Amino acid sequence: GVLTSSPCTARAVAPAPSSCGPMPKRRGPQCDVAAFDSILDGVRSIYMTKVRPLEEQSLVQHFHYPLLADCDFEARPMVLLVGQYSVGKTSFIRYLLESDFPGMHVGPEPTTDRFQAIMYGAATRELPGNALASNPDTPFYELSRCFGNAFLSKFSGCEVPSLFARGCTLIDTPGVLSGRKQTEDRLYSYEDVVRWFAPRADLILLMFDAHKVDISDEFKRVIEVLQGHDDKVRVVMNKADSLSPEELLRVNSALSWSLSRILRSPESRRVYVGSFWDAPLRHGNFLNPLFESEAVALLTDLAAVPRNCTVGRINALVARTRRVRVQALLLQHLRAEMPKVGSKDRKQRELIAGIEDVFYAVMKRHNLPAGDFPDVSKFRHTLATSEACRDFAKFKKLDPRSLDALEAILSTDVAQLMERFDAIPGGGLAPAATEASPSPSVHAGGAPVAVPPMDPWAAASPAAAQAKEAAAASTPTPADPWSHPPPGGTDPWSTQSLGAALPESEPNRRGAGGGGGAGSAVLDGLFGVGSAGAAQSRSPSCAGPAPAAPAAPAPSAAWGG
């Protein structure tokens, strides 16, 4: 890059990528869930023996959420893609799988007209929705009972022998339409289907097209359904490389403002900006390093889905335990307030009308935090309308030993599961063994300055810091920095440019730095590239004549597939 200086500020400007020859294809993340099987078995055992029996007794399925079955624990992690039509959902799935899949349709018009589950299988095959939902061993077994044939006719599945599908199940959805006349023709409720998938998904990608960031009425209702799952939602703006920097700034601001009107949160939502498919970025855009760093960040989240899935299951176990404890105590209090003789209906109506007083009494008596209690209006509505709550006196009596079992889960069992989880090495992008390459340099006032790659995945040990300082000290200085490309290459697709595009604190921070280290190995595993190989990818016809300079280190690996 070239550092352009002004009297007030200085900023690093990355050069345009070379226009000679096609850019190499990027590789997606790889997932492995085998290391977490024993922990998931422990979560399932605790839930089935201690939590689910009390959930059934406390009517949790009528008030809050459906009960979990064995298939919900045995299922692979699930990623749900939601967005309007032609935003690139299917193309992104094809990029992750590195191949086409049955039932795939890509086009500028609304092509995907059904929900589709892409799963792992030894051979490629397509599965009809009725057959998939009738199998009790799949996580989609409850769909037939909840939505019937009207939805199952618009639901299908497929199996593909993909490495990514081995660790994660992808859910492709129809594009959200904008017209009311179009949405009325559906024989099922789109929002209800998304509401069913949202708690079961481990990651939810909310995708937007950079050319159309307006949010229709139906899309607004779908986004509102996702509230309560904020930790799973990732907002993605696709096809950003087709905009100029000025247009991208305006579009990003408009999208952030639109989302702030729907997602009520004091913090602004992060938006992943880039081009998320297997085609190379468009040439000539100095924001390409930013797009690549955003792709690395999003793919890192996807690669960490199996590990995050295990954390999510443990977190869900804790949340369900705390919720069922409050639910059981509330129903027990309502049961105790019912008279033995006299008008039970009148007393029951009084309890429903004064449910706030019931919440306060249970909270003070059992010293419970207010955050564990459900929404008052929804709880009152269920008490007044559910057939299971017709007579409070018929609620089952609470066994104190059940509460003791819940306290043991929160105090002992979860801590033991987390100890086993922390013993598993952290996952991420597939590493690749590469050699460290010299840091690229920039020109500021006639003097070359070494810029560290600032890789967030690089090792933070003192030995690694000393290695970076030694590599920076040995960086060769070209005779003419303006005509000779810096060592390590100036191609934004190179590993060093990707590392430099991921700042730790300030984008223009400069200091001693060196080779890619562990961070370059991680990036090389993602993009299949040697850390110094990108410096050799520029052909002589694309670069002007340059004076003799110290030779750059030999490439450690060639571009991968």
Backbone torsions as a table, in degrees:
resi	resn	phi	psi	omega
1	GLY	NA	166.5	178.8
2	VAL	-118.3	129.8	-179.3
3	LEU	-92.7	109.4	179.5
4	THR	-90.7	124.4	-174.4
5	SER	-103.3	144.9	173.9
6	SER	-134.4	166.9	-179.2
7	PRO	-57.7	-25.4	-173.8
8	CYS	-108.9	-41.3	-171.8
9	THR	-135.2	164.9	174.4
10	ALA	-141.2	133.6	-178.2
11	ARG	-136.5	149.4	-180.0
12	ALA	-87.9	128.3	179.2
13	VAL	-115.3	120.6	179.5
14	ALA	-80.0	139.4	178.5
15	PRO	-73.3	161.4	177.5
16	ALA	-68.8	144.6	179.1
17	PRO	-66.3	157.6	-179.6
18	SER	-63.5	142.1	-178.3
19	SER	-99.0	7.6	-178.9
20	CYS	-100.1	115.3	177.8
21	GLY	87.5	150.3	-179.0
22	PRO	-73.7	148.2	175.7
23	MET	-71.6	148.5	179.5
24	PRO	-70.5	155.7	-179.6
25	LYS	-74.8	139.1	178.9
26	ARG	-86.3	148.2	180.0
27	ARG	-105.3	144.6	-179.8
28	GLY	-85.6	177.1	-178.5
29	PRO	-76.3	163.4	177.0
30	GLN	-122.9	138.5	-174.6
31	CYS	-115.8	150.7	176.7
32	ASP	-142.5	121.8	-176.8
33	VAL	-110.6	2.6	-173.6
34	ALA	-66.3	-31.8	-175.2
35	ALA	-70.0	-16.9	-174.0
36	PHE	-105.1	5.1	-176.0
37	ASP	-62.9	-41.4	-177.2
38	SER	-66.2	-35.2	179.7
39	ILE	-69.8	-41.0	178.0
40	LEU	-64.7	-34.7	175.5
41	ASP	-64.1	-37.4	176.9
42	GLY	-66.7	-39.8	177.2
43	VAL	-63.7	-42.6	179.9
44	ARG	-64.1	-41.2	-179.2
45	SER	-63.6	-43.3	179.8
46	ILE	-64.7	-43.6	-177.4
47	TYR	-65.9	-45.2	-175.5
48	MET	-68.4	-32.5	-174.9
49	THR	-92.6	-28.4	-172.5
50	LYS	-118.0	-34.4	-172.5
51	VAL	-96.1	-48.7	-174.4
52	ARG	-62.3	-42.2	178.0
53	PRO	-56.8	-39.4	179.0
54	LEU	-73.7	-30.9	174.9
55	GLU	-63.3	-42.5	177.7
56	GLU	-63.5	-40.5	-179.7
57	GLN	-69.3	-33.7	-176.0
58	SER	-92.6	7.9	174.9
59	LEU	59.6	39.0	-178.9
60	VAL	-62.9	-34.3	-178.7
61	GLN	-65.6	-21.8	177.3
62	HIS	-86.2	-25.6	-174.3
63	PHE	-99.8	-36.1	-166.0
64	HIS	-127.7	-67.9	-170.0
65	TYR	-153.5	160.2	179.3
66	PRO	-70.3	156.6	177.4
67	LEU	-74.9	153.4	-179.8
68	LEU	-90.3	147.8	177.0
69	ALA	-117.6	175.4	-179.2
70	ASP	-60.5	-36.1	-178.4
71	CYS	-64.9	-26.9	178.4
72	ASP	-69.2	-28.1	177.8
73	PHE	-85.9	-31.3	-178.8
74	GLU	-81.7	-16.1	-177.7
75	ALA	-69.6	150.7	175.3
76	ARG	-71.4	160.6	175.6
77	PRO	-56.5	148.8	-172.9
78	MET	-122.2	135.3	176.6
79	VAL	-118.6	123.4	-177.8
80	LEU	-105.6	127.3	178.2
81	LEU	-108.5	122.7	-177.1
82	VAL	-128.5	139.0	177.1
83	GLY	175.7	172.8	176.9
84	GLN	-74.2	171.9	-174.5
85	TYR	-68.2	149.8	174.9
86	SER	60.0	40.5	173.8
87	VAL	-102.9	-3.7	177.1
88	GLY	100.6	21.4	-179.4
89	LYS	-65.9	-49.9	-178.2
90	THR	-67.5	-38.3	177.9
91	SER	-64.2	-36.7	177.5
92	PHE	-66.8	-39.1	176.7
93	ILE	-64.1	-42.8	178.1
94	ARG	-61.5	-36.7	177.2
95	TYR	-65.6	-41.1	179.2
96	LEU	-66.9	-40.0	-178.6
97	LEU	-79.1	-17.7	-177.0
98	GLU	62.5	25.6	177.8
99	SER	-168.3	164.7	173.4
100	ASP	-73.3	162.0	178.4
101	PHE	-136.3	154.4	-177.6
102	PRO	-59.0	140.6	179.4
103	GLY	80.3	8.9	-177.9
104	MET	-81.5	132.7	175.0
105	HIS	-137.0	128.1	-178.6
106	VAL	-124.9	131.3	179.6
107	GLY	-177.4	165.8	179.9
108	PRO	-72.9	-17.1	179.1
109	GLU	-91.5	169.7	176.2
110	PRO	-65.7	98.0	-174.5
111	THR	-95.4	-45.6	-179.7
112	THR	-76.9	114.0	-176.0
113	ASP	-111.8	14.8	-176.5
114	ARG	-151.4	158.7	169.9
115	PHE	-77.2	134.3	-177.9
116	GLN	-135.8	131.2	177.8
117	ALA	-102.4	120.8	179.4
118	ILE	-102.7	114.1	-174.1
119	MET	-121.8	173.5	179.0
120	TYR	-87.9	141.7	175.6
121	GLY	-155.8	158.4	-179.5
122	ALA	-66.3	-28.9	-179.7
123	ALA	-137.1	155.3	179.9
124	THR	-75.4	126.4	177.5
125	ARG	-158.2	157.4	-179.4
126	GLU	-107.5	142.6	-177.1
127	LEU	-122.1	127.6	176.7
128	PRO	-70.0	156.2	-174.8
129	GLY	-64.6	-40.4	-179.3
130	ASN	-64.5	-40.8	179.0
131	ALA	-68.2	-37.7	-179.0
132	LEU	-68.9	-39.4	-178.2
133	ALA	-79.7	-15.2	179.4
134	SER	-87.5	-6.0	179.5
135	ASN	-88.3	115.5	-177.6
136	PRO	-68.9	-10.7	-179.5
137	ASP	-86.7	-3.8	179.8
138	THR	-101.6	155.4	178.4
139	PRO	-72.8	-2.1	-177.9
140	PHE	-101.0	15.2	-175.4
141	TYR	-65.5	-33.5	-176.8
142	GLU	-76.2	-11.8	-178.6
143	LEU	-63.8	-36.4	-178.8
144	SER	-66.0	-35.1	-179.6
145	ARG	-78.3	-31.0	-175.7
146	CYS	-84.0	-34.7	-170.9
147	PHE	-125.8	-18.2	174.1
148	GLY	74.8	-168.6	-174.6
149	ASN	-68.5	-25.9	179.7
150	ALA	-58.9	-37.7	177.2
151	PHE	-86.9	-38.6	-176.7
152	LEU	-62.5	-25.4	174.9
153	SER	-69.6	-18.0	176.8
154	LYS	-111.3	26.4	179.4
155	PHE	-132.7	137.1	179.4
156	SER	-149.9	172.1	178.5
157	GLY	-144.1	166.2	176.4
158	CYS	-152.1	157.1	176.9
159	GLU	-118.4	135.8	-179.7
160	VAL	-135.3	143.1	177.6
161	PRO	-83.3	64.4	-177.6
162	SER	-109.1	144.5	179.6
163	LEU	-66.7	-35.8	178.8
164	PHE	-68.8	-40.6	179.4
165	ALA	-67.2	-19.7	177.2
166	ARG	-63.0	-30.7	-177.9
167	GLY	-110.1	-1.6	-174.2
168	CYS	-157.6	138.8	174.9
169	THR	-100.5	129.1	-178.5
170	LEU	-102.1	138.3	178.8
171	ILE	-116.4	109.2	175.5
172	ASP	-90.2	137.8	-174.5
173	THR	-121.0	155.6	173.1
174	PRO	-64.7	150.9	177.3
175	GLY	-66.2	135.1	178.6
176	VAL	-69.7	127.2	-177.4
177	LEU	-91.0	166.1	-174.3
178	SER	-106.1	-29.3	-176.0
179	GLY	-85.5	141.7	178.7
180	ARG	-66.9	-35.1	-179.9
181	LYS	-64.5	-35.1	179.4
182	GLN	-72.0	-39.5	-177.3
183	THR	-74.2	-25.0	179.7
184	GLU	-71.2	-19.1	179.6
185	ASP	-76.3	-12.8	177.3
186	ARG	-69.6	140.9	179.3
187	LEU	-93.1	7.6	177.6
188	TYR	-142.6	166.7	179.9
189	SER	-91.8	116.4	-179.7
190	TYR	-61.8	-42.3	-178.7
191	GLU	-64.5	-38.0	179.9
192	ASP	-66.9	-35.7	178.2
193	VAL	-67.6	-43.1	177.1
194	VAL	-64.4	-36.8	176.8
195	ARG	-62.9	-32.6	178.2
196	TRP	-72.8	-39.3	-177.5
197	PHE	-77.4	-30.2	-171.2
198	ALA	-57.6	-50.0	179.9
199	PRO	-69.6	-20.6	179.9
200	ARG	-87.9	-18.3	179.8
201	ALA	-80.8	145.9	177.8
202	ASP	-95.7	-18.3	176.2
203	LEU	-150.2	136.2	-178.7
204	ILE	-122.7	117.0	178.8
205	LEU	-97.5	114.7	178.1
206	LEU	-97.5	102.1	-167.8
207	MET	-101.2	139.7	178.1
208	PHE	-128.7	151.0	172.4
209	ASP	-92.5	134.4	-178.4
210	ALA	-63.5	-19.5	-178.9
211	HIS	-91.7	-9.0	179.5
212	LYS	-151.1	92.3	-177.7
213	VAL	-102.2	8.3	176.5
214	ASP	-69.7	149.7	-175.6
215	ILE	-114.3	116.0	179.5
216	SER	-74.0	172.8	-178.4
217	ASP	-64.7	-43.6	-179.9
218	GLU	-67.0	-40.1	178.1
219	PHE	-64.3	-35.5	176.3
220	LYS	-62.7	-42.5	178.4
221	ARG	-66.0	-35.0	178.2
222	VAL	-66.7	-42.7	178.8
223	ILE	-64.1	-38.3	177.9
224	GLU	-64.8	-31.3	176.8
225	VAL	-63.9	-31.3	-177.4
226	LEU	-78.3	-6.4	177.2
227	GLN	-65.1	139.1	-171.0
228	GLY	100.3	-11.9	176.5
229	HIS	-122.1	38.6	-174.8
230	ASP	-62.0	-31.7	-178.8
231	ASP	-69.7	-15.9	179.6
232	LYS	-95.7	-20.2	-169.9
233	VAL	-81.4	132.3	172.2
234	ARG	-124.2	122.2	179.7
235	VAL	-89.7	127.2	-175.2
236	VAL	-123.8	127.4	171.4
237	MET	-105.2	111.0	-175.7
238	ASN	-93.3	163.4	175.9
239	LYS	61.7	32.5	-177.9
240	ALA	-74.6	-20.6	-178.8
241	ASP	-72.6	-8.9	178.4
242	SER	-88.4	0.5	179.9
243	LEU	-108.8	153.6	171.8
244	SER	-75.4	160.6	180.0
245	PRO	-57.2	-38.2	179.3
246	GLU	-65.2	-44.2	178.7
247	GLU	-64.8	-39.4	-179.9
248	LEU	-64.2	-37.2	178.2
249	LEU	-63.8	-43.6	179.8
250	ARG	-67.8	-41.8	-178.2
251	VAL	-66.1	-41.7	179.8
252	ASN	-63.9	-39.5	178.1
253	SER	-66.2	-40.5	179.3
254	ALA	-64.8	-39.5	179.1
255	LEU	-67.0	-42.7	178.9
256	SER	-62.0	-40.4	179.2
257	TRP	-66.4	-41.9	180.0
258	SER	-63.3	-41.3	179.9
259	LEU	-68.7	-33.5	179.8
260	SER	-66.2	-23.2	177.4
261	ARG	-77.7	-18.1	-176.6
262	ILE	-107.9	-50.5	179.8
263	LEU	-86.9	98.7	-176.4
264	ARG	-74.4	101.3	-179.8
265	SER	-152.0	140.8	178.1
266	PRO	-69.0	-22.4	179.3
267	GLU	-94.2	147.2	176.5
268	SER	-77.4	145.7	-178.1
269	ARG	-83.5	132.1	177.3
270	ARG	-71.6	139.9	179.4
271	VAL	-119.1	121.1	174.9
272	TYR	-79.3	117.6	-174.9
273	VAL	-109.5	127.7	178.1
274	GLY	170.8	-161.9	176.4
275	SER	-124.8	106.6	-167.4
276	PHE	-105.3	77.1	171.2
277	TRP	-159.7	-175.7	-170.2
278	ASP	-84.4	-4.7	179.0
279	ALA	-80.4	148.8	177.9
280	PRO	-68.4	159.5	177.1
281	LEU	-67.9	155.3	178.2
282	ARG	-68.5	140.6	-176.1
283	HIS	-76.0	155.4	173.1
284	GLY	89.0	4.1	-179.8
285	ASN	-105.1	117.7	-178.0
286	PHE	-71.7	-5.5	175.6
287	LEU	-87.1	2.5	-178.8
288	ASN	-58.2	-39.9	174.8
289	PRO	-58.9	-36.3	176.1
290	LEU	-64.2	-43.5	179.7
291	PHE	-62.2	-38.7	179.4
292	GLU	-68.6	-39.1	177.8
293	SER	-65.2	-36.1	176.6
294	GLU	-66.6	-38.5	177.0
295	ALA	-64.0	-40.3	178.0
296	VAL	-61.9	-42.5	-178.6
297	ALA	-64.8	-43.6	-179.1
298	LEU	-68.7	-42.3	179.8
299	LEU	-68.2	-29.9	174.6
300	THR	-65.2	-39.8	175.3
301	ASP	-61.3	-40.9	-179.9
302	LEU	-68.6	-39.2	179.3
303	ALA	-66.7	-25.9	179.9
304	ALA	-90.0	7.0	-178.0
305	VAL	-60.0	-45.5	179.4
306	PRO	-58.1	-42.6	178.9
307	ARG	-68.7	-43.5	178.0
308	ASN	-65.4	-30.3	176.8
309	CYS	-61.9	-41.6	178.6
310	THR	-65.1	-42.3	176.4
311	VAL	-63.2	-39.9	179.3
312	GLY	-64.1	-37.9	178.4
313	ARG	-66.1	-40.4	177.0
314	ILE	-65.7	-42.5	178.4
315	ASN	-63.7	-39.4	177.5
316	ALA	-65.7	-36.0	177.3
317	LEU	-62.2	-43.4	179.2
318	VAL	-65.7	-43.2	-179.1
319	ALA	-64.0	-43.0	178.5
320	ARG	-65.9	-36.1	179.6
321	THR	-64.5	-44.5	179.9
322	ARG	-68.9	-35.9	-179.0
323	ARG	-70.1	-41.9	-177.9
324	VAL	-71.7	-27.6	176.1
325	ARG	-64.6	-45.7	178.3
326	VAL	-65.7	-42.1	-179.8
327	GLN	-60.4	-45.0	-179.5
328	ALA	-64.2	-41.0	-179.9
329	LEU	-68.9	-35.0	177.3
330	LEU	-65.6	-46.7	179.1
331	LEU	-65.6	-34.8	177.2
332	GLN	-65.7	-38.7	178.0
333	HIS	-66.5	-42.9	178.4
334	LEU	-62.9	-38.7	179.1
335	ARG	-65.3	-40.1	-178.8
336	ALA	-71.0	-25.0	-178.9
337	GLU	-81.2	-12.4	-179.0
338	MET	-73.3	136.4	-179.2
339	PRO	-73.8	152.4	176.8
340	LYS	-73.0	-40.0	177.3
341	VAL	-130.1	162.9	179.0
342	GLY	104.0	-165.8	-175.9
343	SER	-81.0	104.6	178.6
344	LYS	-76.2	-34.1	-178.1
345	ASP	-63.0	-42.9	-179.7
346	ARG	-65.4	-42.8	178.2
347	LYS	-63.5	-37.4	-179.7
348	GLN	-67.1	-39.7	177.0
349	ARG	-65.5	-37.4	177.2
350	GLU	-64.7	-39.4	178.7
351	LEU	-66.2	-39.6	179.3
352	ILE	-66.0	-41.9	-179.9
353	ALA	-67.1	-34.0	179.7
354	GLY	-106.0	41.4	-176.7
355	ILE	-66.2	-24.1	176.5
356	GLU	-62.5	-39.2	177.9
357	ASP	-66.3	-34.1	176.8
358	VAL	-65.2	-44.1	178.1
359	PHE	-58.7	-45.3	-177.2
360	TYR	-66.0	-40.0	-179.3
361	ALA	-65.4	-43.0	179.3
362	VAL	-67.1	-38.9	-179.4
363	MET	-63.5	-43.1	-179.0
364	LYS	-73.9	-37.7	-176.6
365	ARG	-68.0	-38.2	-175.1
366	HIS	-108.3	6.3	175.4
367	ASN	55.8	55.4	-178.4
368	LEU	-105.9	147.0	177.4
369	PRO	-72.9	146.8	-178.8
370	ALA	-65.6	-25.3	-179.8
371	GLY	-68.5	-16.4	178.6
372	ASP	-81.1	-11.9	-174.7
373	PHE	-85.9	147.6	-178.4
374	PRO	-75.6	177.0	177.0
375	ASP	-66.1	131.3	-173.1
376	VAL	-65.8	-45.4	-176.5
377	SER	-65.9	-42.1	178.9
378	LYS	-66.4	-39.3	179.6
379	PHE	-65.3	-42.4	178.0
380	ARG	-63.6	-41.6	179.9
381	HIS	-62.6	-41.0	179.6
382	THR	-67.7	-40.7	177.7
383	LEU	-60.9	-35.7	-175.2
384	ALA	-83.3	-23.6	-171.8
385	THR	-115.6	-22.1	-175.4
386	SER	-74.7	138.5	177.9
387	GLU	-67.4	-28.9	-179.6
388	ALA	-70.1	-16.4	-178.6
389	CYS	-109.7	27.4	-178.0
390	ARG	-65.7	-35.3	-178.6
391	ASP	-133.2	111.4	-179.3
392	PHE	-65.6	-27.7	-178.8
393	ALA	-66.6	-16.5	-179.6
394	LYS	-92.0	2.0	173.2
395	PHE	-62.2	141.7	-178.1
396	LYS	-70.7	145.1	180.0
397	LYS	-70.1	138.3	-177.1
398	LEU	-82.2	131.1	176.9
399	ASP	-87.5	123.0	-179.8
400	PRO	-58.2	-28.2	179.5
401	ARG	-65.7	-26.7	176.8
402	SER	-67.2	-39.8	176.3
403	LEU	-66.3	-36.2	177.0
404	ASP	-64.2	-37.2	177.7
405	ALA	-65.5	-37.8	176.9
406	LEU	-66.3	-39.7	177.7
407	GLU	-64.6	-35.4	177.3
408	ALA	-65.6	-34.2	177.2
409	ILE	-63.3	-47.2	-175.9
410	LEU	-71.1	-30.7	-174.1
411	SER	-95.3	-30.2	-171.4
412	THR	-124.2	-53.9	-170.5
413	ASP	-63.5	-44.1	-178.5
414	VAL	-65.8	-38.1	178.4
415	ALA	-62.7	-39.3	177.6
416	GLN	-66.6	-39.0	177.4
417	LEU	-64.3	-40.2	-179.9
418	MET	-68.1	-32.2	175.4
419	GLU	-63.9	-42.3	176.8
420	ARG	-67.4	-34.6	179.9
421	PHE	-69.7	-41.5	-179.0
422	ASP	-67.0	-20.8	179.1
423	ALA	-75.5	-14.2	179.5
424	ILE	-84.2	132.1	179.0
425	PRO	-60.5	146.4	179.8
426	GLY	-65.3	138.7	178.3
427	GLY	-88.7	-175.1	-179.7
428	GLY	161.3	-150.3	179.7
429	LEU	-76.3	149.3	-178.4
430	ALA	-64.7	123.1	-178.4
431	PRO	-78.3	162.5	175.7
432	ALA	-140.3	139.7	-177.7
433	ALA	-77.4	110.4	179.4
434	THR	-136.1	161.8	178.0
435	GLU	-91.3	154.5	178.9
436	ALA	-73.8	139.9	179.2
437	SER	-113.5	156.6	-178.7
438	PRO	-64.9	154.2	-178.4
439	SER	-75.3	143.0	174.5
440	PRO	-66.5	157.4	-178.3
441	SER	-123.5	155.1	177.1
442	VAL	-124.7	165.3	-176.7
443	HIS	-109.6	128.3	177.8
444	ALA	-138.0	105.4	178.2
445	GLY	66.5	30.2	175.4
446	GLY	92.3	-3.1	-178.5
447	ALA	-119.2	129.8	177.6
448	PRO	-72.4	139.1	-179.2
449	VAL	-124.9	127.9	179.1
450	ALA	-74.0	132.8	179.1
451	VAL	-112.7	120.0	179.5
452	PRO	-69.9	148.9	179.3
453	PRO	-67.4	-21.5	177.2
454	MET	51.6	57.6	-177.8
455	ASP	-86.0	121.5	-177.9
456	PRO	-67.8	-16.5	179.9
457	TRP	-94.6	-3.1	-177.0
458	ALA	-67.5	153.4	-178.8
459	ALA	-65.5	143.1	-177.2
460	ALA	-105.7	16.9	-177.6
461	SER	-77.6	160.4	177.1
462	PRO	-61.1	-36.1	178.5
463	ALA	-62.2	-39.9	178.4
464	ALA	-66.6	-38.0	178.3
465	ALA	-65.3	-40.0	177.4
466	GLN	-65.2	-37.8	177.8
467	ALA	-64.0	-38.7	177.6
468	LYS	-64.4	-42.0	-179.8
469	GLU	-65.1	-40.1	178.9
470	ALA	-65.8	-39.2	179.1
471	ALA	-67.0	-37.3	179.1
472	ALA	-67.9	-36.9	-179.7
473	ALA	-68.3	-30.3	-178.1
474	SER	-91.6	9.6	-179.8
475	THR	-67.4	121.9	-179.9
476	PRO	-69.7	147.6	179.8
477	THR	-104.1	120.8	179.0
478	PRO	-69.0	154.9	-179.3
479	ALA	-65.9	-39.3	179.5
480	ASP	-131.5	98.6	-175.0
481	PRO	-63.6	-21.7	-177.0
482	TRP	-79.5	-23.8	-177.8
483	SER	-111.6	-17.6	-178.1
484	HIS	-102.9	129.1	179.0
485	PRO	-64.2	140.1	-178.6
486	PRO	-60.6	149.5	175.5
487	PRO	-58.1	140.6	-177.6
488	GLY	95.6	-10.1	176.5
489	GLY	90.2	153.7	176.3
490	THR	-112.5	10.9	-177.7
491	ASP	-75.9	122.0	179.8
492	PRO	-59.6	-16.2	177.8
493	TRP	-83.4	-8.3	-178.5
494	SER	-72.4	160.7	-176.8
495	THR	-64.1	-39.6	-177.9
496	GLN	-65.9	-39.5	178.7
497	SER	-64.7	-37.6	177.2
498	LEU	-65.2	-39.9	178.3
499	GLY	-65.2	-39.5	179.6
500	ALA	-70.0	-21.2	-179.9
501	ALA	-80.1	-1.2	-178.7
502	LEU	-116.3	83.8	-175.8
503	PRO	-73.0	152.3	175.6
504	GLU	-84.5	-41.1	-178.6
505	SER	-133.8	-59.6	-178.4
506	GLU	-122.5	136.8	-176.3
507	PRO	-61.6	-29.7	-174.1
508	ASN	-106.0	18.3	-179.8
509	ARG	-70.5	135.2	-178.5
510	ARG	-124.9	149.6	178.4
511	GLY	178.0	-170.9	179.3
512	ALA	-68.3	134.4	-179.2
513	GLY	-158.7	168.8	-176.6
514	GLY	-148.7	-143.3	-172.2
515	GLY	-70.4	174.0	-174.1
516	GLY	-65.9	-34.5	-179.0
517	GLY	61.5	-141.7	-179.9
518	ALA	-64.7	-32.1	179.8
519	GLY	-65.5	-41.3	177.7
520	SER	-64.1	-37.1	178.0
521	ALA	-62.5	-38.6	177.6
522	VAL	-64.8	-45.7	179.3
523	LEU	-65.8	-35.6	177.7
524	ASP	-64.2	-36.0	177.2
525	GLY	-64.7	-30.8	179.4
526	LEU	-76.3	-47.2	-172.5
527	PHE	-100.7	-2.2	178.0
528	GLY	65.5	46.1	-173.8
529	VAL	-136.1	142.7	172.6
530	GLY	-74.5	148.2	-173.8
531	SER	-65.8	-29.4	178.8
532	ALA	-109.5	-3.2	-176.9
533	GLY	-65.8	-27.0	-178.8
534	ALA	-66.3	-23.7	-179.8
535	ALA	-68.7	-22.0	-179.8
536	GLN	-94.2	-4.5	-175.1
537	SER	-77.5	-14.0	-179.4
538	ARG	-83.2	120.4	-177.4
539	SER	-77.0	158.1	-177.6
540	PRO	-62.2	-27.7	-177.3
541	SER	-70.9	-17.0	-176.6
542	CYS	-96.5	-16.0	-178.7
543	ALA	-113.7	142.5	179.7
544	GLY	-72.3	169.8	179.1
545	PRO	-62.8	141.8	-177.8
546	ALA	-132.1	145.1	177.4
547	PRO	-69.6	167.4	-178.2
548	ALA	-65.4	144.4	-178.6
549	ALA	-149.9	161.4	176.9
550	PRO	-55.5	138.5	-176.0
551	ALA	-69.4	139.9	176.1
552	ALA	-74.6	154.9	178.8
553	PRO	-59.7	151.9	179.7
554	ALA	-66.7	143.9	-179.9
555	PRO	-64.0	142.5	-178.7
556	SER	-89.8	-18.9	-179.9
557	ALA	-159.2	160.8	179.2
558	ALA	-100.3	168.5	177.5
559	TRP	-58.9	136.8	179.0
560	GLY	-91.2	177.8	-179.7
561	GLY	-74.1	NA	NA
